[in-house]
């Protein structure tokens, strides 16, 4: 199974769909997680934090949904 985490586009939206902690748990269960670069910026979560949790980072929505 693969889960894609997009960067939110709604004005004023500061949430991100998954935290690094949730990503770690999903990956431990065998799920592949792909995160769009900057998805956590408004929540003060860096791409590096998602990467360290085991997610793959892609540059844009086209790459995210094509992954």
N, C-alpha and C positions, 0 to 999 in steps of 0.2 A: 504494500500500500504506500502511496505517496501523498503527502499533505503539502499544499502550497500556501505560503503566508504572504499576501500582498501588502504593499504599502497602502495605507488608507488615503483616500482622495477627498473625502467630505471635509468641507471647511470646518475648522475648529476641532476636528477629531484627533484625539491624542492617544487613543488605545491601539494596541497591537494584538493580533489574534492569539498568539502563543508567546509565553515567556520562555527564556532559556531553560528554566527548570522543567517546564512542561515538555520542551523539545527533548531534553535529556531522557525523560521517562518514556516518551514515544519511541525514541531511537533504541532504548533498551528493550522495547517490545518488538523491534524489527521494522519499525516504520521509517520510511525515507522522508525527511523534511527539507523543503526548499524554501528559502526566504528571499524576498525581493530586497535588494540593497536599500537601506534607509527606512525599512519597515518599522524599526523601533526608535527612530530619531525623536519623535514627539514624546516618547515615553522614557527618553534618556537611556535607551538600550542600544548599544553599538552593534554593528555588523560583526565585530570580533567576538562579542558575547554570544551571539547566535552561532557563530562558527565554532567557538570553543565548546558549545553545547552539542555540537555534532551536525548542525545543519549545513547545507550547501547554500551559498549566497549567489544570486544571479543579478545582473545589472538592471533589468527592467521587466515590465509586465509581460512583454512578448516572450522573453526568455523564460519567465516563471510559468506561464501557461503552456509553453511549448516543451517544457522540461519533462 
